[in-house]
Amino acid sequence: MQKIEYWLKPKKQIFRDFKKHVLDKGNIKLHRIFIDRQSDILFVAHLDTVLPPKFKQQTKNRIYATGLDDRFGCMIAYNLSEQLGADLLLTDHEESFATTAKYHDCKEYNWIAEFDRAGDDVVTYQLDNPEFRQALKEYWTLSFGTFSDISQLYTEACCMNVGIGYEKAHSEDSYVYLKTMRKQVGKFVEFFEQHK
């Protein structure tokens, strides 16, 4: 399990660390990290940030850092993909609305989850069906969202973006509520086990 300090490294370093999993290596407008675990489920997060990632401090209830959107999501997606055996896609350029997710050739997944949202709700960007929405409602409040990597994937799979407890995502005062994160991850693991 990797900790947040690792995921707050410079983006270039993370791409180097995962070099055997980088697609479109020679083109920074297209590059992304993909770990294929032969799963029917894909987890997604993005490596780019609005402010340079920097760890500040951790208290009992919070982690303070810049770049939590979406390096915190990368940490959760990576750790859960290892734990649960899901495929993993880490994209770039989401914050500038040019996500490299749109260049990814998705296989036919059962469903796709992204970890790139404040709070404790879930959004689907209308990439769902009535059965999937009903399944999500058993665990979360469904809200409205406008853009993230999954909204740009070429897929017919149902998708969700899970709130992971960060707040003030693009500011110097960005932080994560650890209690919210643990609750959300716990619900997500239950959902995964029920719907894998």
N, C-alpha and C positions, 0 to 999 in steps of 0.2 A: 504494500500500500504506500503510495507516494503522498507526501504532505504538501501543504500549500506553498511552503518556501521553494520547493522544486519548481512548481508551476508559475512562480513569479520571476523566473529566470528570463533573460532576453529571448525573444521569439526565435532568433537565429540559432541560439543554443539548443532550444527544444527541437527545432527541425534537424539540427545535426545529430542530436541524441537519437532521433527516430529515423535516421536517414534510410534505413532499409525498408521503411514503410511509407516513404514520401512518394506521392504520385506527381507527375509533371515537374520533376526536380529542377529542370532548367528554366522554368518560367514562374517567376514570383507572382504573376497575376493569376495563375491557375493552381499553384501548388497546394497540397493538402496532405494530411497524414491519414492513412487508412490501414487499420489492422483487421484482417479478415480471419475471423475465428469460425467460419462456416456456420454462422448463426442465422436464424430467421428474423432476428431483431437487430436493429442498428441504434447505437447511441451517438449523439452529435454534440459538439461544442465548438467554440471558435477561439483561436489563439490571439487574434488582434485585440487591442484595447484602445480606449480613448486617451488615457494618460499612461505614461510608462509604469509598468508594474513595480510596486515596491511594498514590501512587508513593513508594517509600522509596529503593531503590538497585538498580543492576544491576551484577553482577560478570560475570566471564567465563562462569560456569556457571549463574547464577541471576538471576531478577528477584524482588525483594522488594516487596510491596505488599499493602495490604488491598483486598478486593473483587475478587480474582482470580477467584473464583467468583461471577459468571460473566463478568466483563468481559474476561478473557483469552479465554474462549470466543467472546465477541462479536467480538473482534479477529480470531481465526482464522476464524470463520464468514464474516465480512464479506470479509476478504482472499481466502479461497478461493472465495467465491461470485463475486467479481469475476474472479479468475483462471480459474475453470473454467466460468463462465456459469450457475451454479445459482441457483435462487430462494433468497431469504433471509427468514427470519422471526425477529425479535428481540422477545421477549415481556417481560412484567413480572409481578411478584408470585409468581414460582416459589418463592422462599424461604419464603413464608408459605402454601404449598400451595394457592394460588389463581391459578395461572398463567393468563395471558390466552391461552395456546395453545388452551384449550378453547373459545374463541369464534371461532377461526379456521376459515374455510370452506376446507378443503383440496381441491384438485383431485385427480385420480387420479395420484399420483406413482409412479414406478418404485420408489423407496426414499427414505428420509429419514434424515439424519444430524444428531445434536446433538453439540455440543462443550462438555460440562458434567460432566467427570469427572476425578478424580485419577488418578494413575498412568498405566499404559500398556496397559490392557485395553479391552475393549468389552463393553457389555451391550445387550440387546434388549428387556427387559421383556416377553418372550414375544410381541413384535410382529414375528414372523418366520415363516419356513417352513424345512423341512429344507435346501433349496437355498441359501437366504440364509445360514443358519448355517454351512453347509459353506464357502461363499465367504469368510465372515468368518474362519473358522478357518485359512484359508491365510495370513492376515496377523496375527491377534491371538489372544490367549487370551480365551475367552468367560467372563465372570463373571456374578454376580447383582447386580441393582440393584433399588431399590424405587420411586423416583419421580424424574421430571424432566418437562420440558415435553412431550416426545414421548409420554410415557405418558398424556397427557391430550388429545392430538390426536384428532379424529374422522377416522380414516383406516383404510383397509385395506392401506396400503403397509407393507412391511417397514421397520423402524426400528432404528437403532443409536445408542448414546451412546458417543463415543470419548474415552478417557482422553487428557488433553493435558498431563500432567506437573505439575499443581499439587499442593501438599501443604499441610496445615493450613488448609484452605480458609476456614474461618469465624473464624480467629483473627488477632490482631495480628501473628503471626509467619508469615503466609502467604507462600509463595514458589512459584516455578515452576522446575523443572529444564529448562533450555534444551535440553540434549542429548535428553532424553526427548521434549520437544515437537517438535524437528526430526525425530526418528525417526518419531514418530506422524504428523506431517503428511506426511512422505515416503511412508509406507505408505498413508496415506489417498489421496494423489494417485494412487498406483499402483492402488489398489482402484477409485477413481473411473474411471480410464481403462479398466480392464478391464470395468467393470459399468455404464457410463453408458448 
